[in-house]
Structure formats: C-alpha cells, structure tokens
Amino acid sequence: MYTVLAGGVGAARFLRGLLEVVPAREVVAIVNVGDDLTRFGLRICPDLDSITYWLAGVVHPEQQWGRAEESHVVASELERFGHEPWFTLGDRDLATHLHRTSRMGEGAPLSTVTGEVTDAFGLDLRLLPATDDAVETRITTSDGRDLHFQEYWVRERGRPEVTSVQLAGAGSARPAPGVVEALIDAEAVLVAPSNPVVSIGTILEVPGIRAALHTTPVPVVGVSPIVGGTVVRGMAHRLLPAIDTEVSARGVAEHYREWLDGWVIDNVDAAQHADVEALGLSCAVTDTMMDDVEVAAELARTCLYLARSMR
C-alpha cells in the first residue's frame, strides 16, 4: 500500500501518474477537507471531488476542476432570485453534492459517502477524508476579517493580505477510520505537491495525523509545490509568509523537515539540492511539471525510488 497526502489539483495530477506505476487498489489518498463548505444546504468537498473527477477522466479540461461538458442552468436560476454567484455549482456537479448531503443527513460519515462516490465513478484507489468531523480553514486578513477559505480564494480572489491561517474545529476532530493505519502500514508515504498551508497543513492539524507521520516506520517522501521560487498553481506564495516559511523548494522542505525523509525538487531548482540535503533529507531532482501523464508517472517513479533507497 502507498499512502499519499493530497489536496486539490496538484494531488490529482500526481495521483494520475502514480496510478500508472502501481495498481490503484494499492493506493490510499488522505485528502484535505478544510476547504469543504455548505452552500444552499449542500455539503461540498472541493478537493475530494477534484481528485475524483480528474482520475475518472471527467474533469473540466480548462478549469482543471468541476465537470467536463458542464451546464449552469440551476446557478442561473438562483441568480434570478438574487443569490450572489461567487461560488457557482454546475448541474452535473450538483448530483455529487446532493448524494453526499442526503447520505450524511441519514447519518453516513463522510468517509463512507466518499467511498460511494469513488465507486460510482469506477475508481479503484481509496480516497479518505482526513477527518469525518466538521472542520474548516479560516483565513484572517490584514484588515481584520475572518474568512472561510473559499470566501478568501474564490470570492476575494486571494487578494487580501493574510496574517494567519487556522483549521477551526481541529481540536475536537479525529482522523477518519483508516487514516492512521494507512500512514503506519504503508510501503511509503508520499506528499503530493499541494499547498503546504491550506492542503497539507490542514491535514496535519487533525490530531493524530502529525504524530503518525513522526512514528511511521516507512519513508516519507514529498514533492515540492514551489518551482523556481513560485507556485505552479494556487496561492501558496501568498500564504507561506503567514507561517514564516520561505517561498522556495528548500523553504517548504525545511517547513516539513520534522517528519519528512526525502524531497523531490524540479530541475530548475537543482542548485538547491545541497541545501535540501543539508537539512538532513535525501533529495532527488527531476521534472515535476506534470503537464502530461508520462511526466507525472516518471515523477511518481522518482518518489518511489527515493523511498526505496531509504528503507
């Protein structure tokens, strides 16, 4: 079994490559749920859904999130009634949220419903929410506002300066069933090139997960989400300063170093190889820009080779 810490599009692209290298039934992805929100009474899980749609081959090709061949009739009708269209749900996408909300209303935990969704899309890997408990990423801005992550990123377009990030509800949350076991019993734990603050960071805020990374007997190998001093996608460069972390491949490695064993960086950052190894980590250099599945597969092979070299 290979376990991946995952959040959003970067993780989906990495997992697509990993599934070219190892059987899907041997892959478990522990997915960030801090981005989750309730809108119009529906429970929406953006990272779980993005990964599902990517791996099922039904993701919107230009957006890289949401459904391909999507329509927005319901969203248009809601706008007619005066609802602000800052977080638009597509008609196909709505079916996923309706199923999830209905099942959770019947008492099914999120982890169970996630399995139903992946089964419905024909996926053989196992997606696990980091927790079944209600948590949400909150962003404090320099002008004193407390925003849900989606309000900050979608409605405000990531413009406000961020002073702090926290996972509300984390103190009483527990890892979802199977999460800790997946970290302890894996052949290797891989960290996808996801946002270190609001994807990987929020997973680690669930009590018990960081401790499992400290105690797992297997190598933990990550892929840098920073290439050439900038993000490949998203807003990590806006959030890393809020946690006093340098926006560089080496900076994120140092942020993770207490539980990380190996770090894979892009070719353009090859000069940082020695700096990463000076942190006490093994380091590999390769193409991490997963523009096609072959590059993603080769990146996955590099991660697995680095992990095996440390066993």
Secondary structure by P-SEA (a helix, b strand, c coil): cbbbbcccaaaaaaaaaaaaccccccbbbbcccccccccccccccaaaaaaaaaaaccccccccccccccccaaaaaaaaacccccccccaaaaaaaaaaaaaaaacccaaaaaaaaaaaacccbbbbcccccbbbbbbbcccccccccccccccccccccccccccccccccccccaaaaaaaaccbbbbcccccccaaaaaaaccaaaaaaacccbbbbbbbccccccccccccccccccccccccaaaaaaaacccccbbbbccccccaaaaaaaacbbbbbcccccccaaaaaaaaaaaaaaaaaac
